[in-house]
Amino acid sequence: MDFNFQNPTRIIFGWGALGNLRQAADSFGPGRILLVTGKTAMRKSGVIGKIIAELGPERVAVFDQVEPNPSAATVDRGVEVCRKEKCGLIIGLGGGSPLDAAKAMAVLVSNPGRVLEYLEGKSLKHPGLPLIAIPTTSGSGSEVTPYSILTVPEKRLKFSLRNPILYPRVAIIDPLLTVGLPPRQTAATGLDVLAHALESLWSKNHQPLAALFAERAIELIFQHLVRAYRTGDDPAARTGMSEASMLGGLAISQTGTTAIHPASYPLTFDFGFEHGLACAIFIPSFLRINRPAIGERLARLLRILNLENLESLEGKIQTLMRELEAPICLRQIGVKEEDLYRLAERGFGKSSALNPVDLRREDLEKILKEIY
């Protein structure tokens, strides 16, 4: 098999790894730093204060306006702040939303125009500012990917920036920062990792190195996610899920995601359903529909998990979702039968083309009816 592998992000991983931030930041020079994060969680937890104290209050400007599913307008505001403060380094702190927003801000500082122009096809031509990504959830893997997923609320659409210049220069992955994550968010982000790993395995862009990352991520999820959900301060469980999230991100950094992700977006927009839960609800159906195209890869995964057949894997995933109290049918989140056609019509995006089995709207509507 011919393939390419590139991931330039330096990874600093471990319990207490945040202690390496000052050294990492100083390696990019003594200039001003923009800290990009969400609106409340990191300030309440004291992490923002700790970072400012570590780096020096005179060096750090804080942009703490990133919402869940960050909008293009929020990114544009952050770029304006970064330019005004004359920052030479950006630190993204939080879950996938602040990290994705920070990545987009870092490149837009060096590329003229609004982010929507680039989401709609304009080319990014200039490298951005250096970025240090610090995840505080175990889910998106955004700290090691070249993607930034942003929303345009007035169009009720998600768009993605995809370019190697979006890779963070450094990822500081400290499982200690995930200890305060509430159970439902632990479940949602952990199931997002499962979707990433499975989609990477069956992507048309699949390749052997990414497969190793994805398979190990799946093993870690089944070992640690329920324990992290039930006992949020368990160091082994939190470390295992941080590793799984990183590995899932490394996998999709090479292969991309597939049809599950765009299929999930209308559920997030229309029903406020958390991204990871929205992805996970599709997994069993997509396993079945993709089975004819992924025989060897599926067989290898079953051997790794010591399972006999696809049905046993489906059962294991459904058991996991029940233990996490995750919805397993659309009725549970308020979807009505008359919504299914519209959800199917809007459930396609760029990554749909990477699904191993080509899908039509009718196929997606059938899947939605299966999980209704």
TORVOPA-102100 format. One record per residue (C-alpha): residue number from 1; residue in three letters; x, y, z. Coordinates in steps of 0.05 Angstrom, whole numbers, plus 5000, padded with zeros to 4 digits. Each point is the difference from the previous one (the first is absolute). Layout:
// residues N
+------+--------+------+-------+------+
! mivo ! torkol ! east ! north !   up !
+------+--------+------+-------+------+
!  NUM !    Ala !    X !     Y !    Z !
...
+------+--------+------+-------+------+
END
This chain:
// residues 372
+------+--------+------+-------+------+
! mivo ! torkol ! east ! north !   up !
+------+--------+------+-------+------+
!    1 !    Met ! 5000 !  5000 ! 5000 !
!    2 !    Asp ! 5025 !  5070 ! 4983 !
!    3 !    Phe ! 4987 !  5054 ! 5051 !
!    4 !    Asn ! 5025 !  5066 ! 5029 !
!    5 !    Phe ! 5006 !  5017 ! 5073 !
!    6 !    Gln ! 5011 !  5069 ! 5028 !
!    7 !    Asn ! 4987 !  5027 ! 5069 !
!    8 !    Pro ! 5047 !  5056 ! 5022 !
!    9 !    Thr ! 4969 !  5013 ! 5068 !
!   10 !    Arg ! 5047 !  4991 ! 5059 !
!   11 !    Ile ! 4962 !  4962 ! 5054 !
!   12 !    Ile ! 5014 !  5009 ! 5074 !
!   13 !    Phe ! 4957 !  4948 ! 5037 !
!   14 !    Gly ! 4992 !  4982 ! 5073 !
!   15 !    Trp ! 4970 !  5014 ! 5067 !
!   16 !    Gly ! 5023 !  5070 ! 5017 !
!   17 !    Ala ! 5024 !  5015 ! 4929 !
!   18 !    Leu ! 4973 !  5071 ! 5006 !
!   19 !    Gly ! 5063 !  5015 ! 5039 !
!   20 !    Asn ! 5037 !  5000 ! 4933 !
!   21 !    Leu ! 4960 !  5059 ! 4974 !
!   22 !    Arg ! 5049 !  5055 ! 5018 !
!   23 !    Gln ! 5058 !  4966 ! 4966 !
!   24 !    Ala ! 4958 !  4985 ! 4938 !
!   25 !    Ala ! 4974 !  5071 ! 4996 !
!   26 !    Asp ! 5069 !  5031 ! 5010 !
!   27 !    Ser ! 5027 !  4958 ! 4942 !
!   28 !    Phe ! 4960 !  5045 ! 4954 !
!   29 !    Gly ! 5029 !  5064 ! 5028 !
!   30 !    Pro ! 4983 !  5050 ! 5055 !
!   31 !    Gly ! 4942 !  5035 ! 4965 !
!   32 !    Arg ! 4926 !  5008 ! 5017 !
!   33 !    Ile ! 4955 !  4939 ! 5003 !
!   34 !    Leu ! 4926 !  4993 ! 4985 !
!   35 !    Leu ! 4965 !  4948 ! 5044 !
!   36 !    Val ! 4938 !  4975 ! 4965 !
!   37 !    Thr ! 4948 !  4962 ! 5041 !
!   38 !    Gly ! 4926 !  4992 ! 5017 !
!   39 !    Lys ! 4957 !  5047 ! 5039 !
!   40 !    Thr ! 4999 !  4971 ! 5071 !
!   41 !    Ala ! 5028 !  4930 ! 5014 !
!   42 !    Met ! 5074 !  5015 ! 4998 !
!   43 !    Arg ! 4993 !  5064 ! 5041 !
!   44 !    Lys ! 4958 !  4964 ! 5053 !
!   45 !    Ser ! 5050 !  4943 ! 5003 !
!   46 !    Gly ! 5057 !  5048 ! 5012 !
!   47 !    Val ! 5040 !  4976 ! 4939 !
!   48 !    Ile ! 4999 !  5068 ! 4966 !
!   49 !    Gly ! 5027 !  5032 ! 5063 !
!   50 !    Lys ! 5054 !  4947 ! 5006 !
!   51 !    Ile ! 5022 !  5011 ! 4928 !
!   52 !    Ile ! 5002 !  5076 ! 5007 !
!   53 !    Ala ! 5041 !  4994 ! 5064 !
!   54 !    Glu ! 5048 !  4951 ! 4966 !
!   55 !    Leu ! 5010 !  5041 ! 4937 !
!   56 !    Gly ! 4994 !  5070 ! 5031 !
!   57 !    Pro ! 4939 !  5045 ! 4999 !
!   58 !    Glu ! 5037 !  5051 ! 4957 !
!   59 !    Arg ! 5008 !  4949 ! 4944 !
!   60 !    Val ! 4930 !  4970 ! 4997 !
!   61 !    Ala ! 4937 !  5027 ! 4968 !
!   62 !    Val ! 4938 !  4957 ! 5010 !
!   63 !    Phe ! 4946 !  4987 ! 4949 !
!   64 !    Asp ! 4948 !  4960 ! 5038 !
!   65 !    Gln ! 4940 !  5007 ! 4954 !
!   66 !    Val ! 5001 !  4932 ! 4963 !
!   67 !    Glu ! 4932 !  4967 ! 5001 !
!   68 !    Pro ! 4985 !  4926 ! 4989 !
!   69 !    Asn ! 5002 !  4987 ! 4924 !
!   70 !    Pro ! 5039 !  5065 ! 4990 !
!   71 !    Ser ! 4974 !  5048 ! 4948 !
!   72 !    Ala ! 5038 !  5034 ! 4944 !
!   73 !    Ala ! 4983 !  5067 ! 5031 !
!   74 !    Thr ! 5033 !  4980 ! 5065 !
!   75 !    Val ! 5064 !  4982 ! 4963 !
!   76 !    Asp ! 5000 !  5067 ! 4964 !
!   77 !    Arg ! 4993 !  5036 ! 5067 !
!   78 !    Gly ! 5058 !  4960 ! 5029 !
!   79 !    Val ! 5044 !  5017 ! 4940 !
!   80 !    Glu ! 4986 !  5074 ! 5012 !
!   81 !    Val ! 5020 !  4994 ! 5073 !
!   82 !    Cys ! 5063 !  4962 ! 4981 !
!   83 !    Arg ! 5021 !  5054 ! 4951 !
!   84 !    Lys ! 4983 !  5057 ! 5048 !
!   85 !    Glu ! 5041 !  4967 ! 5056 !
!   86 !    Lys ! 5058 !  4986 ! 4951 !
!   87 !    Cys ! 5004 !  4928 ! 5023 !
!   88 !    Gly ! 5052 !  4953 ! 4971 !
!   89 !    Leu ! 4974 !  4936 ! 5031 !
!   90 !    Ile ! 4931 !  4970 ! 5012 !
!   91 !    Ile ! 4982 !  4950 ! 5053 !
!   92 !    Gly ! 4935 !  4962 ! 4991 !
!   93 !    Leu ! 4971 !  4973 ! 5065 !
!   94 !    Gly ! 4938 !  4957 ! 5008 !
!   95 !    Gly ! 4960 !  4949 ! 4961 !
!   96 !    Gly ! 4995 !  4993 ! 4925 !
!   97 !    Ser ! 4964 !  5067 ! 4992 !
!   98 !    Pro ! 5054 !  5046 ! 5029 !
!   99 !    Leu ! 5055 !  4960 ! 4967 !
!  100 !    Asp ! 4966 !  5003 ! 4931 !
!  101 !    Ala ! 4988 !  5075 ! 5009 !
!  102 !    Ala ! 5072 !  5012 ! 5022 !
!  103 !    Lys ! 5027 !  4962 ! 4939 !
!  104 !    Ala ! 4957 !  5042 ! 4953 !
!  105 !    Met ! 5021 !  5065 ! 5035 !
!  106 !    Ala ! 5074 !  4982 ! 4995 !
!  107 !    Val ! 4997 !  4993 ! 4924 !
!  108 !    Leu ! 4951 !  5057 ! 4987 !
!  109 !    Val ! 5047 !  5049 ! 5034 !
!  110 !    Ser ! 5048 !  4989 ! 4941 !
!  111 !    Asn ! 4948 !  4994 ! 4945 !
!  112 !    Pro ! 4956 !  5060 ! 4980 !
!  113 !    Gly ! 4925 !  4999 ! 5001 !
!  114 !    Arg ! 4945 !  4968 ! 5042 !
!  115 !    Val ! 5000 !  4927 ! 5019 !
!  116 !    Leu ! 4936 !  4987 ! 4960 !
!  117 !    Glu ! 5037 !  5014 ! 4936 !
!  118 !    Tyr ! 5048 !  4943 ! 5015 !
!  119 !    Leu ! 4944 !  4954 ! 5023 !
!  120 !    Glu ! 4967 !  5011 ! 4932 !
!  121 !    Gly ! 5063 !  4983 ! 4961 !
!  122 !    Lys ! 5051 !  5056 ! 5002 !
!  123 !    Ser ! 5071 !  4972 ! 5007 !
!  124 !    Leu ! 5042 !  5010 ! 5062 !
!  125 !    Lys ! 5067 !  5022 ! 4973 !
!  126 !    His ! 5041 !  5022 ! 5060 !
!  127 !    Pro ! 5022 !  4961 ! 5062 !
!  128 !    Gly ! 4967 !  5024 ! 5064 !
!  129 !    Leu ! 5025 !  5017 ! 5069 !
!  130 !    Pro ! 5029 !  4943 ! 5041 !
!  131 !    Leu ! 4946 !  4966 ! 5042 !
!  132 !    Ile ! 5003 !  4960 ! 5064 !
!  133 !    Ala ! 4938 !  4956 ! 5010 !
!  134 !    Ile ! 4980 !  4978 ! 5069 !
!  135 !    Pro ! 4939 !  4954 ! 5001 !
!  136 !    Thr ! 4957 !  4995 ! 5063 !
!  137 !    Thr ! 4954 !  4946 ! 4973 !
!  138 !    Ser ! 5014 !  4932 ! 4971 !
!  139 !    Gly ! 4962 !  5003 ! 4935 !
!  140 !    Ser ! 5016 !  5042 ! 4940 !
!  141 !    Gly ! 5074 !  4986 ! 4992 !
!  142 !    Ser ! 5003 !  5070 ! 4970 !
!  143 !    Glu ! 5068 !  5011 ! 5032 !
!  144 !    Val ! 5032 !  4955 ! 4948 !
!  145 !    Thr ! 4958 !  5011 ! 4937 !
!  146 !    Pro ! 5003 !  5049 ! 4941 !
!  147 !    Tyr ! 4925 !  5014 ! 5004 !
!  148 !    Ser ! 4957 !  5056 ! 5028 !
!  149 !    Ile ! 4925 !  4988 ! 5002 !
!  150 !    Leu ! 4960 !  5065 ! 5002 !
!  151 !    Thr ! 4926 !  5017 ! 4995 !
!  152 !    Val ! 4963 !  5053 ! 4961 !
!  153 !    Pro ! 4936 !  5004 ! 5041 !
!  154 !    Glu ! 4961 !  5041 ! 4949 !
!  155 !    Lys ! 5010 !  4945 ! 4949 !
!  156 !    Arg ! 4990 !  4945 ! 5052 !
!  157 !    Leu ! 5063 !  4966 ! 4974 !
!  158 !    Lys ! 5068 !  4976 ! 5024 !
!  159 !    Phe ! 5061 !  5012 ! 4957 !
!  160 !    Ser ! 5070 !  4975 ! 5008 !
!  161 !    Leu ! 5067 !  5031 ! 4986 !
!  162 !    Arg ! 5049 !  4946 ! 4979 !
!  163 !    Asn ! 5073 !  5017 ! 4989 !
!  164 !    Pro ! 5066 !  4976 ! 5028 !
!  165 !    Ile ! 5016 !  5070 ! 5025 !
!  166 !    Leu ! 4944 !  4990 ! 5052 !
!  167 !    Tyr ! 5041 !  4949 ! 5038 !
!  168 !    Pro ! 5017 !  5026 ! 5070 !
!  169 !    Arg ! 5075 !  5006 ! 5011 !
!  170 !    Val ! 4994 !  4970 ! 5069 !
!  171 !    Ala ! 4946 !  4959 ! 5035 !
!  172 !    Ile ! 5004 !  4997 ! 5076 !
!  173 !    Ile ! 4954 !  4943 ! 5021 !
!  174 !    Asp ! 4992 !  4998 ! 5076 !
!  175 !    Pro ! 4947 !  4949 ! 5023 !
!  176 !    Leu ! 4996 !  5038 ! 5066 !
!  177 !    Leu ! 4963 !  5056 ! 4963 !
!  178 !    Thr ! 4943 !  4951 ! 4983 !
!  179 !    Val ! 4986 !  4980 ! 5072 !
!  180 !    Gly ! 4945 !  5052 ! 5010 !
!  181 !    Leu ! 4963 !  4981 ! 4936 !
!  182 !    Pro ! 4926 !  4983 ! 5017 !
!  183 !    Pro ! 4976 !  4929 ! 4985 !
!  184 !    Arg ! 4956 !  5018 ! 4940 !
!  185 !    Gln ! 5057 !  5039 ! 4968 !
!  186 !    Thr ! 5047 !  4943 ! 5015 !
!  187 !    Ala ! 4953 !  4953 ! 4964 !
!  188 !    Ala ! 4988 !  5045 ! 4941 !
!  189 !    Thr ! 5073 !  5016 ! 4988 !
!  190 !    Gly ! 5021 !  4928 ! 5010 !
!  191 !    Leu ! 4949 !  4975 ! 4949 !
!  192 !    Asp ! 5026 !  5052 ! 4952 !
!  193 !    Val ! 5068 !  4965 ! 5005 !
!  194 !    Leu ! 4966 !  4933 ! 4984 !
!  195 !    Ala ! 4969 !  5031 ! 4937 !
!  196 !    His ! 5068 !  5029 ! 4980 !
!  197 !    Ala ! 5035 !  4934 ! 5008 !
!  198 !    Leu ! 4948 !  4958 ! 4963 !
!  199 !    Glu ! 4993 !  5051 ! 4944 !
!  200 !    Ser ! 5075 !  5003 ! 4991 !
!  201 !    Leu ! 5002 !  4924 ! 4994 !
!  202 !    Trp ! 4948 !  4997 ! 4946 !
!  203 !    Ser ! 5016 !  5065 ! 4963 !
!  204 !    Lys ! 5018 !  4996 ! 4926 !
!  205 !    Asn ! 5065 !  5034 ! 5022 !
!  206 !    His ! 5016 !  4944 ! 5049 !
!  207 !    Gln ! 5073 !  4983 ! 5010 !
!  208 !    Pro ! 5040 !  4954 ! 5046 !
!  209 !    Leu ! 5030 !  5051 ! 5048 !
!  210 !    Ala ! 4934 !  5034 ! 5012 !
!  211 !    Ala ! 4968 !  4932 ! 5010 !
!  212 !    Leu ! 5049 !  4985 ! 5057 !
!  213 !    Phe ! 4980 !  5064 ! 5035 !
!  214 !    Ala ! 4926 !  4988 ! 4989 !
!  215 !    Glu ! 5001 !  4928 ! 5024 !
!  216 !    Arg ! 5037 !  5018 ! 5064 !
!  217 !    Ala ! 4952 !  5058 ! 5012 !
!  218 !    Ile ! 4941 !  4952 ! 4996 !
!  219 !    Glu ! 5033 !  4952 ! 5049 !
!  220 !    Leu ! 5012 !  5057 ! 5049 !
!  221 !    Ile ! 4928 !  5025 ! 4994 !
!  222 !    Phe ! 4971 !  4933 ! 5020 !
!  223 !    Gln ! 5050 !  4995 ! 5057 !
!  224 !    His ! 4992 !  5069 ! 5030 !
!  225 !    Leu ! 4940 !  5041 ! 4977 !
!  226 !    Val ! 4947 !  4971 ! 5047 !
!  227 !    Arg ! 5047 !  5006 ! 5059 !
!  228 !    Ala ! 5016 !  5073 ! 4982 !
!  229 !    Tyr ! 4925 !  5012 ! 4995 !
!  230 !    Arg ! 4985 !  4969 ! 5067 !
!  231 !    Thr ! 5062 !  5021 ! 5038 !
!  232 !    Gly ! 5023 !  5065 ! 4970 !
!  233 !    Asp ! 5063 !  5008 ! 5043 !
!  234 !    Asp ! 5028 !  4931 ! 4983 !
!  235 !    Pro ! 5071 !  5016 ! 4975 !
!  236 !    Ala ! 5007 !  4936 ! 4958 !
!  237 !    Ala ! 4932 !  5009 ! 4967 !
!  238 !    Arg ! 5012 !  5074 ! 4984 !
!  239 !    Thr ! 5070 !  4985 ! 4974 !
!  240 !    Gly ! 4974 !  4943 ! 4957 !
!  241 !    Met ! 4946 !  5044 ! 4969 !
!  242 !    Ser ! 5049 !  5057 ! 4988 !
!  243 !    Glu ! 5044 !  4950 ! 4963 !
!  244 !    Ala ! 4941 !  4973 ! 4961 !
!  245 !    Ser ! 4979 !  5070 ! 4979 !
!  246 !    Met ! 5070 !  5017 ! 4977 !
!  247 !    Leu ! 5006 !  4935 ! 4960 !
!  248 !    Gly ! 4932 !  5011 ! 4969 !
!  249 !    Gly ! 5022 !  5070 ! 4979 !
!  250 !    Leu ! 5065 !  4973 ! 4971 !
!  251 !    Ala ! 4960 !  4949 ! 4961 !
!  252 !    Ile ! 4951 !  5049 ! 4969 !
!  253 !    Ser ! 5056 !  5050 ! 4988 !
!  254 !    Gln ! 5021 !  4951 ! 4945 !
!  255 !    Thr ! 4933 !  4972 ! 4975 !
!  256 !    Gly ! 4947 !  5051 ! 5017 !
!  257 !    Thr ! 4932 !  4980 ! 5026 !
!  258 !    Thr ! 4944 !  4970 ! 4957 !
!  259 !    Ala ! 4924 !  5004 ! 4993 !
!  260 !    Ile ! 4983 !  4996 ! 5074 !
!  261 !    His ! 5025 !  5070 ! 5014 !
!  262 !    Pro ! 4959 !  5039 ! 4950 !
!  263 !    Ala ! 4940 !  4956 ! 5015 !
!  264 !    Ser ! 5006 !  5021 ! 5073 !
!  265 !    Tyr ! 5003 !  5075 ! 4988 !
!  266 !    Pro ! 4925 !  5013 ! 4989 !
!  267 !    Leu ! 4986 !  4965 ! 5066 !
!  268 !    Thr ! 5046 !  5050 ! 5035 !
!  269 !    Phe ! 4971 !  5060 ! 4964 !
!  270 !    Asp ! 4926 !  4982 ! 5004 !
!  271 !    Phe ! 4996 !  4963 ! 5067 !
!  272 !    Gly ! 5060 !  5025 ! 5040 !
!  273 !    Phe ! 5026 !  4928 ! 5003 !
!  274 !    Glu ! 5073 !  4996 ! 5022 !
!  275 !    His ! 5047 !  4986 ! 4942 !
!  276 !    Gly ! 5030 !  4935 ! 5028 !
!  277 !    Leu ! 4932 !  4971 ! 5018 !
!  278 !    Ala ! 4973 !  5020 ! 4932 !
!  279 !    Cys ! 5057 !  4963 ! 4966 !
!  280 !    Ala ! 4994 !  4938 ! 5044 !
!  281 !    Ile ! 4926 !  4990 ! 4987 !
!  282 !    Phe ! 5018 !  4984 ! 4927 !
!  283 !    Ile ! 5058 !  4951 ! 5014 !
!  284 !    Pro ! 4963 !  4933 ! 5000 !
!  285 !    Ser ! 4962 !  5016 ! 4936 !
!  286 !    Phe ! 5063 !  5023 ! 4964 !
!  287 !    Leu ! 5038 !  4938 ! 5022 !
!  288 !    Arg ! 4947 !  4958 ! 4966 !
!  289 !    Ile ! 4995 !  5042 ! 4936 !
!  290 !    Asn ! 5076 !  5004 ! 4993 !
!  291 !    Arg ! 5013 !  4927 ! 5015 !
!  292 !    Pro ! 5005 !  4976 ! 4928 !
!  293 !    Ala ! 5057 !  5049 ! 4986 !
!  294 !    Ile ! 5042 !  4990 ! 5063 !
!  295 !    Gly ! 5003 !  4925 ! 5010 !
!  296 !    Glu ! 5074 !  4992 ! 5015 !
!  297 !    Arg ! 5004 !  5062 ! 5044 !
!  298 !    Leu ! 4939 !  4979 ! 5038 !
!  299 !    Ala ! 5026 !  4930 ! 5010 !
!  300 !    Arg ! 5066 !  5028 ! 5028 !
!  301 !    Leu ! 4962 !  5045 ! 5049 !
!  302 !    Leu ! 4957 !  4942 ! 5023 !
!  303 !    Arg ! 5063 !  4959 ! 5014 !
!  304 !    Ile ! 5031 !  5058 ! 5040 !
!  305 !    Leu ! 4937 !  5007 ! 5041 !
!  306 !    Asn ! 4992 !  4924 ! 5007 !
!  307 !    Leu ! 4931 !  5001 ! 4969 !
!  308 !    Glu ! 4970 !  4948 ! 4954 !
!  309 !    Asn ! 4960 !  5041 ! 4950 !
!  310 !    Leu ! 4970 !  5067 ! 4981 !
!  311 !    Glu ! 4939 !  4987 ! 5042 !
!  312 !    Ser ! 5043 !  4992 ! 5062 !
!  313 !    Leu ! 5034 !  5066 ! 4985 !
!  314 !    Glu ! 4933 !  5034 ! 4991 !
!  315 !    Gly ! 4978 !  4971 ! 5066 !
!  316 !    Lys ! 5063 !  5024 ! 5035 !
!  317 !    Ile ! 4989 !  5071 ! 4973 !
!  318 !    Gln ! 4927 !  5001 ! 5020 !
!  319 !    Thr ! 5018 !  4974 ! 5070 !
!  320 !    Leu ! 5051 !  5056 ! 5006 !
!  321 !    Met ! 4948 !  5052 ! 4980 !
!  322 !    Arg ! 4950 !  4973 ! 5050 !
!  323 !    Glu ! 5052 !  5002 ! 5055 !
!  324 !    Leu ! 5014 !  5072 ! 4981 !
!  325 !    Glu ! 4925 !  5016 ! 4999 !
!  326 !    Ala ! 5008 !  5024 ! 4928 !
!  327 !    Pro ! 4938 !  5003 ! 4956 !
!  328 !    Ile ! 4996 !  4943 ! 4951 !
!  329 !    Cys ! 4940 !  5023 ! 4959 !
!  330 !    Leu ! 4979 !  5066 ! 4971 !
!  331 !    Arg ! 4933 !  5003 ! 5037 !
!  332 !    Gln ! 5039 !  5008 ! 5065 !
!  333 !    Ile ! 5026 !  5068 ! 4977 !
!  334 !    Gly ! 4934 !  5027 ! 4974 !
!  335 !    Val ! 5006 !  4982 ! 4926 !
!  336 !    Lys ! 4932 !  4988 ! 4966 !
!  337 !    Glu ! 4989 !  4953 ! 4942 !
!  338 !    Glu ! 4983 !  5058 ! 4954 !
!  339 !    Asp ! 5070 !  5029 ! 5015 !
!  340 !    Leu ! 5037 !  4941 ! 4968 !
!  341 !    Tyr ! 4996 !  5021 ! 4927 !
!  342 !    Arg ! 5028 !  5069 ! 5017 !
!  343 !    Leu ! 5055 !  4971 ! 5044 !
!  344 !    Ala ! 5021 !  4953 ! 4943 !
!  345 !    Glu ! 4999 !  5056 ! 4949 !
!  346 !    Arg ! 5047 !  5042 ! 5043 !
!  347 !    Gly ! 5044 !  4943 ! 5024 !
!  348 !    Phe ! 5055 !  5002 ! 4947 !
!  349 !    Gly ! 5066 !  5037 ! 4998 !
!  350 !    Lys ! 5071 !  4995 ! 4974 !
!  351 !    Ser ! 5018 !  4939 ! 5042 !
!  352 !    Ser ! 4939 !  4961 ! 4975 !
!  353 !    Ala ! 5042 !  4985 ! 4938 !
!  354 !    Leu ! 5050 !  4961 ! 5043 !
!  355 !    Asn ! 4949 !  4950 ! 5024 !
!  356 !    Pro ! 5019 !  4931 ! 4973 !
!  357 !    Val ! 4929 !  4989 ! 4973 !
!  358 !    Asp ! 4971 !  5057 ! 4958 !
!  359 !    Leu ! 4936 !  5028 ! 5031 !
!  360 !    Arg ! 4940 !  5033 ! 4969 !
!  361 !    Arg ! 4948 !  5041 ! 5037 !
!  362 !    Glu ! 4954 !  4940 ! 4999 !
!  363 !    Asp ! 5053 !  4958 ! 5035 !
!  364 !    Leu ! 5010 !  5050 ! 5055 !
!  365 !    Glu ! 4925 !  5007 ! 5010 !
!  366 !    Lys ! 4996 !  4924 ! 5008 !
!  367 !    Ile ! 5054 !  5003 ! 5053 !
!  368 !    Leu ! 4963 !  5056 ! 5036 !
!  369 !    Lys ! 4937 !  4957 ! 4999 !
!  370 !    Glu ! 5039 !  4942 ! 5029 !
!  371 !    Ile ! 5022 !  5040 ! 5060 !
!  372 !    Tyr ! 4935 !  5039 ! 5008 !
+------+--------+------+-------+------+
END
